[in-house]
Amino acid sequence: MTEQEGILTPEQVERIKARERKRKQRANEKSAAASAQAETPESFWKRNREVSNQTRIAELKEREAYVFALLSDIRTVMEGRSPDEQFAADVEEEIKADVAEHGICQMEVYLLEFWKRPDTFAMLCQRGDATSIFTRYGLVTAILGHRLAEWEKWLQSRNPKPSPLLNFYTSLQCKCGAWPVSVSQSIADGYRELGIPFQCAACHRREKESRALASPNVRREALPYGNFIE
């Protein structure tokens, strides 16, 4: 018992302790809200990578380096900077083989803000593909879907032929009337299934700023870091 408690009644002591508990609770809620507000995809991915198997992360990063090199070759060919025709032919065959083995990575999933939505995060991680890896760790381990679509369109411009890949993409438009955004069909389906209205970057930023001003101390549930470690 402290000296102060010794000269107070039990009821007064309890009221003081109750006020102290409330102050601590408000401070914790404020800290949690600040952390949630500061959360970004980059910080989300960094924390997930830190708690994961580092051998696995190293393998994924090595794979990512290969994908980036292949994407660079794609750009070289499309911009007409190929050293010869054989280089372009080799890149085309390499793309076919890579997609057959690893599929594609749909980076557009960031539009669903999975780092703020545990249910969406869990749903995307269950896919078990390159998009799932990107969702968890922010690492690109397969050719980007929109880049592959650009490549297919470029090939069509040189040698017109039907391409089923182009059917994988569609457009979403914000209610403000901004230009439509091209996304994969699965992302558009995700918006519909989750009942989330699509917003352009400007509208999303304005809504985020408005929520921050209206509810600065809203408490949010912790994101499921580590729940999907391989």
Secondary structure, 3 states (H helix, E strand, C coil): CCHHHHCCCHHHHHHHHHHHHHHHHHHHHHHHHHHHHHCCHHHHHHHHHHCCCHHHHHHHHHHHHHHHHHHHHHHHHHCCCCCCHHHHHHHHHHHHHHHHHHCEECHHHHHHCCCCCHHHHHHHHCCCCHHHHHHHHCCCCCEEHHHHHHHHHHHHHHCCCCCHHHHHEEEECCCCCCCCEEEEHHHHHHHHHHCCCCCCHHHHHHHHHHHHHHCCCCCCCCCCCCCCCC
